[in-house]
């Protein structure tokens, strides 16, 4: 079953205090000229069982969006990274009434049971995140740089743990200069099938 097939236009959730607790499930976003799925200034959202492939830029791009959950997505053959999560100041970049529609420079995400491969610059670029949790990933192109951004220096260790299926990896405070702390935990429930996405 496919919810929505997007070709030539990215799927974007952004810029609203009310753009929270969305479920993006069972869609195809492919062959777009930019990113496949975008969360901008939109916390507490879920991407579940989407096919995000062959987009010119990134598969999933998250800016100033904490507590994003990614479950069972296929993220392949994108022109840049598979998943990008970062913070940025919007001052001077966009027209935005920050009194009416405020945002925080915060980012964090939790990804489980994703299938990733062929993303040309690497599978993850994680910059200035409060934390990131990775579990049960299937990565089928090991020749690429798996992690960019703040985690490039620990890419090999993270790859082994995140793809083992026996551990989850929790990265805390990925601020510039490398991951401040990396924790390997025992597997917890990855919540692969949220009830509200059925």
N, C-alpha and C positions, 0 to 999 in steps of 0.2 A: 504494500500500500504506500502511496506517495501523497503527502499533504499538499504541497505546492512545489512546482518545478520552476526555478528561477533561472533564466538564461538571458544574459545581457544586462542584468540589474541586480546589485547586491541586496541581501536581506539585512535590514538595519533597524536596531532597536536603540533609540537614543534620546537624549536631551529632554527628559521630562521627569519631574518628581514622581509622577504616577507610572512611569515605565518600569515597574518592578513586579516580581513574581509572575513573569511571563514564562510560558512553556513553548519552546520552538521544537516541534517533534515531527519526525518522519517526512522531512522535506528534502529536495534536491536543489543545491545551488551550484551551478557549474558553468564554465566557459564565460564568466563575467570579466569585464575589463578592469575591475578593481578587486576588492575583497569578497569572500563568499558570504560570511555572516559577521555582522558588526554589532558590538555592544558599546555604546558611547555614553558615559555618565549615567549608567543604568544598572544599579546594583540588584542583587538577589534574583537572578534569572537562571533558567535551565535550558540547555540545548540537549536534546535526547534523540538518538538514532537518526541523525541527519547524514546525508551524503554531500560532502563539500569538496568539490574536485575541479581541477583544471581551471582555477581562477587566476587572473593575471598577477594579482598581488598575494595577499595572505588568505589562508583558509578561514580562520576565526580570528578576529581582531577585537581586543577589549581595551578601552581607554577609560581610566578613572571609574572603573566598575568593579567594586568588591563583591565577593561572595557569588561568583558565577560558577555554576556546576555544568560540566560537560560529561555526558553519559552515553557511551556506545556509539559515538559518531565515527564516520569514516572520513578521514581528512587526508586527501591524496593529490599528488601531482599539481600543487599550487606553485605559482611563479616565485614566491618568496618563502615565508615560513608557514608551517601548518597552523600554529597557535601563537599569537602575540598578545602579551598582557603588559601594560605599562601605565604610568601616570604622566600627566602633562598639564601645564598651565594653559588656559584658554585665553588669557589676556592678550588682546590685540589680534587674535586669530579668528574669532567668530563673533557675530552679533548675538549677545546673550544678556538678558536682564538677570543678573545674579541675585538680586533681591527677591524677585519673583520665582526664579528657577535656579537656586543655588546648587553647587556641586562640591564635592570634596576630592582632593587629589589622593585617592586611595585605590588600590587594586589588589585583588586576590582571586584565586580560582582553585577548583578541585576537578580533576579529570580522571575518569576511570573507564576501562574497557574500550578505549578508542583503538581504531586501526589506522595506522599512519604510514605513508611511504611516498617517495618521489617528490617531496616538497623541496624545491631547488636550493634554498639557502639554509635549510635545516628544519627541524620539526617544532622547536620552541624558541621564542625570543622572550625572555622574562626580565623586565627592568623595573626596579623600584616597587616590587610587590611586598605586601605585608607577609603573605605566605602563599605557597602553592603546594597542592597535594596531588601526587601522581600515583596511579595504581593500575595494574593489569593491562598495560599498553602492549599492543602488537605493532612493532616497528619493523618493516620489512625492507629497509634500505640502509644497512649499517655503515655504508661507505660515506654517508653524508655526515656533516657536523650536526649532531642531534640537538644540542642546546647552544644558543647564542646569548647575547646580552650578558647579564651579570653572572650567569652560570656556566659560561664556556669552559672555564678552567676545571670544573668538576664534572664535565660531560660524561666521561667514561664511567665513573662511579654511579652517577644517576641513571644512566642507561641500563646498567646491569640490574639495579634494584627495581626500577620502574617496570621492567619487562619480565621479571621473574615470576610474577603471579603469586609469590609467597610473601611479598612485602609491599607496603605502601611507602612512599617517600614523602616526607613533609619538609618543605624548605621554608624557613622563617627568615624574614627580613633580607630580601635579595638586593638591598640597596647597593649602589655603585661601589665597586671594590670587591665584589664577589659575595657569595652566599655567606651570611654571618654564621649560620648554623644549619646543618643538614641532619635530619633524624630519620632512621629507618625503623618503621613500626611494623608490628604484626598486622596481617590483613584484617581490615574491618569491613563491615557491610558497605559496599560501594553504591547501594541504592540504585541499581541499574534500571529499574522499571518503576518510576514514580506512579502512584495511583492516579494522579490527576492528568497523566499523559496518555492513559488508555483510551 
